[in-house]
Amino acid sequence: MSKEKAHPSAATLERARAEKAAGNTSIPVCNYTPDAAHSQPSIADYLGRDRESARKGRELCAALHLDSRTLRQRIELERRNGAAIVADNRSGYWVTADPAEAQAFVRSMRRRAHEILKTAQAVETAMGLD
C-alpha cells in the first residue's frame, strides 16, 4: 500500500488559514496593497493635526487592534507614500503641516540613523568584517 505525500505547501497554506482564523496572520502588512474597495483606514485618519492632539502608540494599537510592530510598519508605509506623520517620545504621533515640526522630525530620524550606522560599524570592526 503506497502512501501519498502531501505537497509541502499544503502545511503552509493550512497554517496560514489557521493564523488568519485566529487573527494572527504572519503576512507582513507592508507587502500588501489592498484595492480601494477593500482598503483599511489609514493611520493618518486616526491622528490629530498638531502636537497637542498627538496619540501615543499604545493608544493607536488598542484603537486599531494592531500590535506595535504592525503599527510602526503601517506608519512607515504611509510616510513613504507621502503622509507627514511625525512623532516624538513625549507626545506620540500626529500629522503635521508645520515645516518646522517636520524638519525637527527629519533631524531626529537622521540622528537615529547615524547612531545605528555607528553601532553596525562597531560590530563589523569587532568581528573583523570591515
C-alpha contacts under 8 A as a table, 3 or more apart, distances in Angstrom:
res1	aa1	res2	aa2	distance
6	A	10	A	6.61
7	H	10	A	5.47
7	H	11	A	7.87
8	P	11	A	6.17
8	P	12	T	7.30
9	S	12	T	5.03
9	S	13	L	6.09
10	A	13	L	5.13
10	A	14	E	6.10
11	A	14	E	5.05
11	A	15	R	6.03
12	T	15	R	5.07
12	T	16	A	6.10
13	L	16	A	5.06
13	L	17	R	6.23
14	E	17	R	5.10
14	E	18	A	6.23
15	R	18	A	5.03
15	R	19	E	6.07
16	A	19	E	5.08
16	A	20	K	6.03
16	A	25	T	6.78
16	A	26	S	7.54
17	R	20	K	5.09
17	R	21	A	6.13
18	A	21	A	5.10
18	A	22	A	6.19
19	E	22	A	5.01
19	E	23	G	5.97
19	E	24	N	4.80
19	E	25	T	4.99
19	E	26	S	7.34
20	K	23	G	4.89
20	K	24	N	5.79
20	K	25	T	5.04
21	A	24	N	7.64
22	A	25	T	7.86
27	I	31	N	7.87
28	P	31	N	5.70
28	P	32	Y	7.16
28	P	70	T	7.94
29	V	32	Y	5.43
29	V	70	T	6.85
29	V	73	Q	7.19
29	V	74	R	6.98
30	C	33	T	7.74
30	C	73	Q	6.19
30	C	74	R	6.41
30	C	77	L	6.40
33	T	39	S	7.98
34	P	37	A	7.95
34	P	38	H	5.95
34	P	39	S	5.18
34	P	40	Q	7.80
35	D	38	H	5.57
35	D	39	S	5.86
36	A	39	S	5.15
41	P	45	D	6.74
42	S	45	D	5.37
42	S	46	Y	7.39
42	S	78	E	7.63
43	I	46	Y	5.45
43	I	47	L	6.82
43	I	74	R	7.24
43	I	75	I	6.53
43	I	78	E	7.70
44	A	47	L	5.15
44	A	78	E	7.85
44	A	83	A	7.18
44	A	85	I	6.94
44	A	94	W	7.56
44	A	95	V	6.57
46	Y	60	L	7.77
47	L	53	S	7.59
47	L	54	A	6.47
47	L	55	R	6.43
47	L	93	Y	6.88
47	L	94	W	5.16
47	L	95	V	6.34
48	G	51	R	7.60
48	G	52	E	7.98
48	G	53	S	4.82
48	G	54	A	5.44
48	G	55	R	7.27
48	G	94	W	5.23
48	G	95	V	6.25
49	R	53	S	6.69
49	R	54	A	7.51
49	R	94	W	5.76
49	R	95	V	4.88
49	R	96	T	5.62
49	R	97	A	7.52
50	D	53	S	5.57
50	D	54	A	6.44
50	D	94	W	6.06
50	D	95	V	6.59
50	D	96	T	5.98
51	R	54	A	5.03
51	R	91	S	6.47
51	R	92	G	8.00
51	R	93	Y	7.83
51	R	94	W	6.31
52	E	91	S	7.54
53	S	94	W	7.18
54	A	91	S	5.75
54	A	92	G	5.40
54	A	93	Y	5.12
54	A	94	W	4.77
55	R	59	E	6.49
55	R	60	L	6.73
55	R	91	S	6.94
55	R	92	G	5.07
55	R	93	Y	5.30
55	R	94	W	6.69
56	K	59	E	5.29
56	K	60	L	6.41
56	K	91	S	6.70
56	K	92	G	4.25
56	K	93	Y	6.22
57	G	60	L	5.10
57	G	61	C	6.09
57	G	68	S	7.12
57	G	71	L	7.77
57	G	92	G	6.39
57	G	93	Y	7.19
58	R	61	C	5.11
58	R	62	A	6.27
58	R	68	S	7.42
59	E	62	A	5.25
59	E	63	A	6.16
60	L	63	A	5.04
60	L	64	L	5.90
60	L	66	L	7.88
60	L	71	L	7.79
61	C	64	L	5.30
61	C	65	H	5.48
61	C	66	L	4.72
61	C	67	D	5.88
61	C	68	S	6.22
61	C	71	L	6.61
62	A	65	H	5.10
62	A	66	L	6.74
66	L	70	T	6.16
66	L	71	L	6.09
67	D	70	T	5.49
67	D	71	L	6.30
68	S	71	L	5.02
68	S	72	R	6.22
69	R	72	R	5.20
69	R	73	Q	6.22
70	T	73	Q	4.99
70	T	74	R	6.14
71	L	74	R	5.23
71	L	75	I	6.17
72	R	75	I	5.07
72	R	76	E	6.07
73	Q	76	E	5.10
73	Q	77	L	6.19
74	R	77	L	5.01
74	R	78	E	6.17
75	I	78	E	5.12
75	I	79	R	6.10
75	I	85	I	7.38
76	E	79	R	5.05
76	E	80	R	6.20
77	L	80	R	5.15
77	L	81	N	6.27
78	E	81	N	4.94
78	E	82	G	6.41
78	E	83	A	5.44
78	E	85	I	7.89
79	R	82	G	5.26
79	R	83	A	4.66
79	R	84	A	6.12
79	R	85	I	6.18
80	R	83	A	7.21
83	A	95	V	7.40
84	A	95	V	5.42
84	A	96	T	5.82
84	A	97	A	7.41
84	A	102	A	7.39
85	I	93	Y	6.66
85	I	94	W	5.58
85	I	95	V	4.41
85	I	96	T	6.48
86	V	93	Y	5.73
86	V	94	W	5.64
86	V	95	V	6.06
86	V	96	T	6.71
86	V	101	E	7.81
86	V	102	A	6.71
86	V	105	F	6.11
87	A	91	S	7.07
87	A	92	G	5.26
87	A	93	Y	4.34
87	A	94	W	6.31
87	A	105	F	6.90
88	D	91	S	5.71
88	D	92	G	5.51
88	D	93	Y	6.95
88	D	105	F	7.63
89	N	92	G	6.03
96	T	99	P	7.86
96	T	101	E	6.90
96	T	102	A	6.80
97	A	102	A	7.77
98	D	101	E	5.38
98	D	102	A	6.35
99	P	102	A	4.99
99	P	103	Q	6.01
100	A	103	Q	5.07
100	A	104	A	6.17
101	E	104	A	5.13
101	E	105	F	6.25
102	A	105	F	5.11
102	A	106	V	6.18
103	Q	106	V	4.97
103	Q	107	R	6.15
104	A	107	R	5.15
104	A	108	S	6.25
105	F	108	S	5.06
105	F	109	M	6.22
106	V	109	M	5.10
106	V	110	R	6.14
107	R	110	R	5.11
107	R	111	R	6.19
108	S	111	R	5.15
108	S	112	R	6.29
109	M	112	R	5.09
109	M	113	A	6.13
110	R	113	A	4.99
110	R	114	H	6.12
111	R	114	H	5.07
111	R	115	E	6.26
112	R	115	E	5.10
112	R	116	I	6.20
113	A	116	I	5.12
113	A	117	L	6.19
114	H	117	L	5.11
114	H	118	K	6.25
115	E	118	K	5.10
115	E	119	T	6.29
116	I	119	T	5.15
116	I	120	A	6.23
117	L	120	A	5.08
117	L	121	Q	6.13
118	K	121	Q	5.12
118	K	122	A	6.19
119	T	122	A	5.06
119	T	123	V	6.38
120	A	123	V	5.25
120	A	124	E	6.23
121	Q	124	E	4.95
121	Q	125	T	6.14
121	Q	130	D	7.79
122	A	125	T	5.10
122	A	126	A	6.11
123	V	126	A	4.98
123	V	127	M	6.14
124	E	127	M	5.26
124	E	128	G	5.95
124	E	129	L	4.77
124	E	130	D	5.51
125	T	128	G	4.96
125	T	129	L	6.04
125	T	130	D	5.73
126	A	129	L	7.75
